[in-house]
Amino acid sequence: MNDVKQQATLLFALASVLSGMNVVLLVPAAQHPQAGLFTQALPFTVLALMLGLVLAGARTLRSDRRQEQEQGQ
């Protein structure tokens, strides 16, 4: 159980770091007048990656709870 919580915490922490990077670095770079198409698409790509990490962390916790309930019965 402890390992699962550590995994989920790591996934949530990575999503948090990506969020900070997105706000501090990528969004201002995408707003630059001479930003290319790839640079403009990066904040949305990172946003999708963050959502995936959060969902993976929630799925990890949910599956662990389900296994605990099955073992308790």
N, C-alpha and C positions, 0 to 999 in steps of 0.2 A: 504494500500500500504506500509506503513512504517513497519508494522509487517512482511510482506512478505520479504522486503529487510533485515530486521533483521534476519529472518530465514535463508535466503540465505547466509548472512554474517557469521552466526554461522556455517553453513555447510562448507563454504570455510575455516574458521578459524580452524575447527576441522581437515580438510584435511591438512592444513599447519602444525599443531602440530604433526599429524601422520607422515608427511614427515620428520620433524626434528627428531622425535623419531626413525624413520627408519634409517636415515643416521647416527645418533650418537650412537644408541644402538644396533639395530638389525642386521645391515649389518656387523659390526665388530664381533659380536657374532656368526653370521652364518659362518664367515670365519675362525673361530677358528678350529684348527686341530681336536679337540675332540668333535665338535658340532654334536649333534644328528640330525636326519632327521627332526624332528619337528622344531628345532631351525633354520635349514637351510631353511625351508619353510616359516618361519614367515615374512621375508622381502617381499616376493611375495604376501603373504596374506594381509599384510598391504597395499601394493601397490594397490591391487584390491579394498580394502576398501576405500582408498583415491580416486580412480577413481569413485567409486560409490557415494561418498559424493560430489564430484565436479559435477557429472552428476545430482544428486538430486538438488543441488543448482541452476544449470542452468535450470533445468526443472521447479523449483519453480518460478524463475524469468520470464521464458517464459510463463508459464500459467497465471501469474499475468498480463503480458502485453497483452495477448490475452483477458483476462476478461476486462481490461480497454478499449481495442479497441471495444469490443462488447457493452459496456455501453455507449461509445461515439457515437455510430451509432443510 
